[in-house]
Amino acid sequence: MKHNVRIYPSNTTNPTLNNSDSKKANLAFCFSGGGSRALTCAWGQMLGLNTLNLLEKARYISSVSGGTWASSIYSFLPSQYTDEQLLGKYIQPQNLAVTAKPGKFDITSLGEHSFGNVPASTGIDNLLVTAAAFIAKNESKDHQWLWTDIVATHILSHFNLRAEGQHSWTSTKSFSLSQSYAENTFPCMTPSMDNFFYLRQGRPFLIMNNNIMQPVKSVDNAKVNIVQLPNQATAVSAGARGKVPTCMTLGGGQVESFAYASNLEQTGASTSPVEVDVTQPYALVDIVSTSSSFFANALATMFSAKINDPMSLSQILDRVMPLLSDSDKTNLLTEFKNGVEKDAVTNLSAALVNRFKSFIDKNKLNEIADFIPRHNYWPIDEKSQNYPDTLYTDGGTLDNTGVIGILSQTDNGQEQQAAIKLVVFDNTSAPLVKKSKIVAAGQAAPLFGIDYDNTTGNYQPFNDSQKDPTHPAFCATSLIHVFDNTANNSVTPFEQLVKGLYESNANNTQPAFFRVVLTTVENPLANICAGRTVEVLYIQNAKMLDWQNSLTDASLQSQILAGQQVQSAFGSEMEDAALFVDARYSLSWDSNKVLEDKTLSLLKNPAKPFANFPYYSTFFKIGLEPKESNALSQMWAWALADDASSLKEQIKTFIEEG
């Protein structure tokens, strides 16, 4: 359907500033990525803030990946659900137990509408069955929607935020600020509760982050580098406000959210309104899935490992077969008959295996993996045109903190900018430790222009080669330098942050946090101007033994301790280098037998309950038992809301100072 829609060029009006609640303090909560661990930490952090009546005091929320799973559900929570149903109540550690006892909270149970239902349903086996069913039901041209289908099924559907459309990966609803805003701004869409999800009244203005992938050949033609352009979606607008250094035609501003991924029906898009054809309104499932889409790469490796193992394959077939319709079965058998002699077709299992192995073989040969999300995209520019197969990647593969999104979305493009406060929740899986050096704040390092080693704590500024998209040594995160890191009294702001996090954590007993005042430097990739004052309360996931030692249920305490003592066999070296980096920097899927054998071994020997608590593995702990998610969320609620926590008064003061 054709519509005339508003656009917001970056050098003119700012829809986020104009439509967020200016009566609130200029404050944002940033929730990092990290899958189910990040969602669960964010759940506890929201619970703690809500217990102190601080959660709705913020003007903004900016989120990435697993943080977006949590923030999208919280922000657009349908009115039939209460905050207490979603968040629960803070329970002091001495009242937590792993069995039903009088006066105790049984953490092995979940409320029907609890946040914990998401990680309870995202176990790897469940995700692999959903993926297998999707591959069985859909042709390769639709495999770009694989992760979208999984997010719709396992995350948004728990809270009626899916609104399934014609296909399992589409939705009949877009999202907007409010009914009155939608009616006044785009009456042509006849907005109602039937075709829009609305930001819940009183909630902070939500900014959800992903990235547009721009391939750039290195000068030696030896590789294709990926420049990632920060892209955001809010209840008002969506798009990229910055510019790619090597491709100045991309980016430049935003369009009304429902019209993102529409087809531009005119030449150029530099002034409002512009004519577009909206074939499928942009939906929550689109932004929430692309904000976390690097999981698709890891899931493909797990899928291949399982399919190539006879016992695992048999288990998948048994679970997928009942999910197939008669039409699905007919299509599979027909496809199989076209590839082999007719008398060789004996059963549906063979046809399914054929489809699965075809998916694996095809994607290993493709220059661009089928399962990388794609949308039509058109920039805000005088010479704008449609780019129908624009590639998207996880928001966390560039900036996993959410800081880039909030700074970009609230930048007015002027020399004089309002100072802003950020509470940054870095829900990392990297342990806060001191080796020869302190290992902390690794996810924040690129924001200071720093190349950081999360294993050793060593770091140095990104060099010119790393910042050059045409150089073989290019590193995408080198382009997100937004904070001045000039030393004061021989100490840089980043050094202060690392030291402050370690000292506040007090040998793993208390929350890790540090308050620092920073100044922005110009960043054209994200459209951020220099000279803005940003006051940050940075809070990092870490052990908090004062909470843990306050548990009086002996079984719970011993189970957590056992999980911490038996380190997961899945080392950070493999997680970062083999799975995460492939998704971050590559268009292709580079899986191999060594990696798949290792993956299969880990899948057949799942991590123990509470393994690496609170640093649950992003991949192999994407599914969490109720007791695992309840414990982590309650630990974080304690960190923010309990008098025994050193963070409580600090965060209250930071927020209430305005």
N, C-alpha and C positions, 0 to 999 in steps of 0.2 A: 504494500500500500504506500502511495506517495504522500509525503508530508513536507511542509516547510518548517525547518527546525532552527533553533538558535545555535550559534557557535560562539566560542569564547577565545579569541586570539590571545596569546600569552602577553602581548604588549598592551592590552586594553583592560577590560573589566575582569575581575577575579570572582567567579561564581561561588567559590568556597567562602571567601571573606564576606560576600554579600548575603549569603543564605544561611550561614551558621549563626548561632545565638550570641550576638555581641554583648548581651547582658552578663554573660558568664566570663570568668577570668580567662585570659589568653593562655590557656593551659591545655596540653594534650597528653593522653596516655598512649604509649607505643608498645604494642605487643609483638614480640619477635616470632619468627618461624621456628619450626622444629616438630612438625607432625603432632601426634597425640600427646607427646610430652608438653609441647608448647600450648596446645589447647588446655591441657589439664592444669598447668601452671597458671595460665590466664584465668581459668575458672576460679582457682583459689585466690588469685590476686583481685579479681572482681568481687568475690565473696568478702574478702577482707576490707576492700574499699567500701562496699555496700554496708557492711557492719558498722563502719564509722560514718556512714552517710556522706561519703566523699565521691562516690562513683559518678554521679551525675553533675558534679561541680565542674568537670572538664568541659571545655568547648568542643574538643576534638578527640577522636581515637584514630590512630594510624596503625595498620596491621599488615602482617605478611604471613603467607602460607598457613601453618597450623594456628597462628594467631588470628588469621582471618577466619578460619573455621569458627573460632570462639566469638570473635567480634561481630561477625555477620549474624550469627544466631542471636546473640544478645541484643544487637541493634534493631533487628527486624522481627524480634520475637512477637508472634501473633498475640492478640489481646486475650485470647482464652487461657494463656499460660501466665502464671505469676512469677515474679522474680524469685520467690522462695522455692517454687517448684524447679526452676532452672538451676539456681545457685545453691539451694539448701541453706543450712545454718552453720555458723562457726561453732565447732565443738572443741573444748579444751582437750589437750592431748591425754590427760588422765581419764577422760571419759570415752575414749575410743577403744574398740575391741574388735576381734575377728570372729566373735560368736555373739549370739544374742544373750545379753545379760541385763538384769534389772538396772536401770539408771545409766546404761552404756549405749553408745551409738554403734551399731553393727556395721562396720565398713564393708562387709561382703555384700551388702544390698544397695540397690539404687532406686530412687524414686522413678516413676514412670516417665517423667519429663526432665530428668536430671541431665546436665551436661555429660555426666559419666557414661551415658548410653552411647555416645559417639565412639570413644575408644573401645568400649565393650563390643562393638560390632565391627571394628576395623582390624580384627586379627588377620594375619597374612593369608591363612587358608580361606577365609571369607572373601577377601579381596581377589584372590586368585580365581576362585570359583566365579565371582561376578565378572572378572576379566575374561575368563574362558567362555562363559555364556555369551558375553558381548561379541567376542570374536566369532563364535559359532553362528550368531544371528545376523551379523552385519558384514557387508563387503568391505574390502580394503579401503575404498574411497571414504568410508565413514570411520575408519579406525582412529582418526584424529580426535574423535569424541570419546575415546576409551576412558580417559581419566575423568572427563566430565560426567559420564554415566556413573562411575564409581562414587564420585562426590555427591551426586544427586541421590544415589541409593543409600549410602552409608553415613552421610553427614547431614544434609539438609532435610531429608525426608522425616527424620525423627521429630522435627518441629514444624511440619507442614509448610516448609519453605521451598518445596520442590515444584509443585503444580505441573506435573508431567504433561508434556505437549504431544505432538504427533509422533515424535520419536522419544526414546528413553532419555536422550541427552538434551532435549529441548524443554522449554517451560512456557506455559501460557501466560506467565506474568513477568513484567519487568519490575523495576523498583524505583521509588521516588521519595521525596521529602515528606509529603503529606497529601491528603486528599485535596485540601484547598489550594496548595501550591500547584499541584498537577492540573486542577481545573482552570486555574488562572493562567498557567504558563503554556500548556499544550492541550486546549479543549478538543482539538482535532482527534485526539486519541480516545475521547470519551472515557477518561480515567475513572476507575472504581476499584473496589476491593476485589473485583473479579479479574482484573487484568494488571494490577499493581500490588506489590508489597510496599508498605510505607514504614519509614523510620519511626520507631515507637516514640511517643511523645515524651519529651524530657531527656531523651538519650543524647549523648555527645554526637556531633557530626562525624560520620564514619568515612575514612579514607582507606580504600583497599588497594593493594599494590601488586602489580605484575610488571613484566618488561617485554618490550618489542625486540625481537632478535634481528640484527642487521649483519648479514655475512659480509666479511671484507677479506679479500685475498691478500696474503702476505706478499711482500715484494719478491721473495724468492719462489713464489707459487708452490711452496712446499705444504702449505696448510691454509685452511680457511678460518680466520679469526671471527669471533662473534662479539660485536659491540652490542651492548644491551641498553636500550633507551627506557628510562623509568616511565612507567605508565600507571595512571591511577583511575579508579572509578569511585564516585561518590553518589549520593542520592540525588544529585543535581546534574553532574556532568561527568564525562569520561574522556580520557585521552592523554597525550604526552605533551607537557608544557615546554620541554627542552628540545634540543637538537642534537643529532648524531654528528660528530666532527667530520666524518667522511661522507655524509649524506644529508645535506642541509635541507632536503625536501621533506624529510620526515619530521614529525612532531609539530610544534608551533601553536598548540592550544587544544581545546576540548570542544565536545559537542554534547547536547543533552543526552543523558545516560541511555535512555531507551533507544536512541538512534545510533549509538555506537555499533560498529560493524554493519551499518546499513550500506547501501550502494549510493554513491554520489551521482546525481542525475544532471549535473551541470559541469561546466569547465571552471575550475578554480573554486576555492572556498575560503574567502578572506573577510567577508562581511555577512552579517545576518540579514535575513534568513537564507538558508541554502535548501535546495530541493533534494530530497533523498527518497529512496525506495526502501521501506522497512519491511523486509520479507520475514524476519524473525526478530522481535524486540530483544534487545540485550537483557540478559536475566542474571539474577543472583548466582545461579549455578555456573554461568560463564566466567564471572570474575572470581568467584570463590575457587573454582577448579584451576584456572590459569594461575592464580596466586600461589598454588601449591603443586604445580604440574611436574616438578622434577621427580616426584615419586613415580611417575609413569615409566621413566627410564629404569629405575631400580626394579620396579614390578615386572618389567619385561624380562630382565635377567632372571628373576625368581621364577617366572613362568617358563622360560626356556629350560631352566634347571629341572623343574618338575616334569615337564613334558618328556624330556629325554631320559627320565628315570622310570622304568616300567611300573614299579609299585606306586609311585606318586601319580603317574598318569592314570592308572586304574582308579585311584581314589577320586581324581578330578572328574573322570568320565562318569562315575557313579553319581556324583553330585550335580553335574551339568545336565545329564540326560533328562531328568524330570522337569527341567526348566524350559525345554524346547517345545514349541508348538508344532502341530502337524505341518504347517507351512515351512517352518525352520527345517524340519527333517527332510521334507521333499527337496528343498533347495540344496541342502548338503549332499544328498544322494545324487541329485542331478549333476552337481558340480563334480562329484567324484567319478561318475560314469563317463563324463567327458574326458577324463584324464587316464582312464584305464579300460581294459577290455571289459565288456558288459558282464561276462561270467565271473569276473574277479570281484564284483560288488556283492558282498555277502551280508554286511550289517552296517548299522548306523555308526557303531564305534569306529570302524575303519574310516568312514567319511569324516568323522569329527577329528580323528588323529591327522588325517590329510589336511584339514583346514588349519589345525594348530601348527603343524610343521611348516605349512606354506607361509603362515604369518611370521614364524621365526626366520625361515630362510630368506624371505623377501626383505624383511627389515634389516637383516645383516648385510644385504647387498645394496640397499638403498643409500643414496647420498644423504637423503633426509628421511629420518624414521617416520613411518606412517602415523605413529601415535603422538607426535609433537602437535600441540594445539595450533589451529589456524583460524583466523577470522579475516573477513574483508576489512581493509583499513584505508582511510583517506586522511591525509594530514590537513592542517589549517594553513593554507598557502594560496597565493594567487594562481599558481600552476597546479593545484591539487588534482589528483586523479585517484582512481581505485587501485588498490594493491590487494587482489583477491586472496592470495595465499600468504598473508603476513603471518610470521611465526611468533609465537609467544612462549615465554618461559616464566618459571616460578619467580615471584617477587624476591624471594630470599637468595636467589643465585647471584644477585648484585648487591643489594643491601638487605640483610636479614633482620635489621633492627626496626624498620619503619620510619627512621629519622628522615631519609631522603624524601619520602612521600609527604610528610607533614610540612617540611620546610619548603618544598616546591609548591604545594597547594596553598600555602599562606603567604607566599612572597608577592608583594604588590608591585614589584618592578621599579620601585623608587629608591632614591638614596636614603630617605628617611623611612625606617620600618619599625613597626611596633615590636618591642621585645616579646619573646615567647618563652614559656616554661614547658619543659618536657619531662615526664616521668617515663623513663625507658625501662621496660621489663625485658631483659635479655635472658630468654629461657633456653639457654644453651645446653648441649650435652657434654661440653668440654669442662672437665673438672677444674675447679679453682684450686691450684696447688702452687707450692714453691719448690722448684728443683734448684738448679743453679741460678735460675731466674724465676720470677713470679709469672705464672701462666694465668692471665685474666684479660678480659675485655677484647678478646680476639675478634669478635664480630664488629666491634666499634672501630677497630684499627684503620680500615680503609677510609673512614670518614675523616681521619686526620692525615690522610695521604701515606699511610703506613702499610707495608707488606709484612704480615705477621705470621709467625710459625706457632700454631697452637700446640705443637708437641713440646717444643723447647722453651717458648717464650722469647725467642730471639726475634728481632725485627729491625727494619731499616726503611727509609723512605722509598717509595716506588721510583725506579729510575726511568730515564727518558725512553728506553726501549720498551719497557713494560707499558708505558703510556701511549705508545704509538700503535694504532690499530693495524698498520701495515707491516709491523715488525713481527718476526716469528716468536719473540718473547712476550708479545702483548698479553696483558692480564686485564680482564674486563673491570675488576674492582678498582683498578688504578684510576679510573675516571670519576670516582665518587668522592673525591676530596672536597669536603665542605666546611671543615673547621680549621681555623688558624692554629698551628702547633708550634708557634714561636716560643722559645724558652724564656722564662722569667726567673731570675736568680738561678740560672743554670738548670732549671727543671721545666720540661714541657708539659702542657695540659694532659697529653696522653700518659706521660709518666706519672703524673699526679693521680690520674684515674686508676691505673693499674695498682699503684701502691695503696690508694684509698680503699679499693675493693678488698684487697688482701687483708689490710689492717682491720677493717670493720667486721670481716668474717671471723676474726679472732680465733684462728686455728679451728675452723669448721664448727664453731659453736653458735654463731649469730648470723643474721642476714648479711649479705655482701652488698654494700651500697656506697655511693660517693656523690657528693654534690659539687658541681663545678660550673663556673660561668665561662661561656665560650663565645667566640665571634666568628661569623661566617666568612668564607672566602668565596669568590665568584665561581660558579659552576654552571657552564652553559648546557651540559648534558641534562641537568635537572631544572634549569631555569632558576637558579638561586643567585641572588645578588650578594655582594660583599658588604660587610660592616654591620650585620644584624646581630644583636645580643641574644644569645640563647642560653638560658639557665637550665641545666640538666641535673636531675636526680637519677643517676644510673644505678639500676638494681639487677644483679646477676644471680642466676640460679646457682645454688651451692648447698652443700650439707649444712644443716642447722642442728647440731647435737643437743643444744639446750631444749629444743622441741622433742627430739628423738628420745632423749634420756628422761623426759617427763611422761612418757608413755608408761602406764601401769599394767597394761595387759601384757603378760609375759610372752604369750605366743606371738602377738603382733611385733613386739620389740625384737624377738629372736628371729622372726622371719625377715624383717627389714635388715637386720645385721647380717644374716646369712646371705642375702642378696648382694649386700655391699662387699662382703668378703670374697665371694666367688665371682671374680670379674668375668663379664661376658667374654666368650671365646671370640666374639666379633670385635677385632681391634679397630681403633680409630684410624689407623693407617689405611686399612682396606676400605672402611666406610667413606673416608674423605677422597682417597685417590681413585678408587675403582668405580664407585657408584655415583657419588655426589658430583665429582668433577666432570665426569662424562656428561651428566645432565646440564652442568653449568656452561660448558664451553663447546659442546659438540652438537651438530645437527644430526649426526648419524648415531647409530646404536652399536657400540663396539664391545660386544660381549664375547667371551671366549671360554674354552673348556675349563681352564684352570680356575677362572673366576666362578663359573657355574658349579664346578665340583665343590668348591669351598662354600658357595651359597647353599647348595643342596645339603651339605653336611650340617650347616647351621640350622637350616629349616627342619631337618630331622631331629635335631637336638635343641629344641627351643630354650630360650633363656629362662632361668628360674624365676619364680615370683620375686618381685622387687630387685631384680638384677640391676646393679649400678644405681640404685636409688640415691639421689633424685635425678640422676643423669641418664634416664631411660634412653636406649638407642633409638635414633630417629627412624630407622628402618625395621629392625628386628624386634622392636617393642612398639610398633605402630598400633598394635592391639594391646589393651590393658585390661586386666581383671578389675572388677569393681573395687576390690580392696587396694589395688595398686593406684588407681586414679583417685579414690577417696583419700588415701593417705597423703598423696602429693598435693592435692588441692587443700587439704586441711593444714598441712605444713605451711603452705603459702598464706592461708588465711591467718594463721597464728603470727606469721612474720609481720603482717600489716596491722592486725587488730588486737593482739594480746599485749598486756602490760609488760610481760617478760621479754618482749622483743625490743631491741635497741632501735629498730626502724620505725616503730609506731609513731612516736612523737615527732620524729624527723619528717615523715611523710605528711602528717597532719599539718605541721608548720609550713612545709613547702607549698601545700595546696591552699591552705586557708590564708596565707599571706597575700594571695591573689597574684 
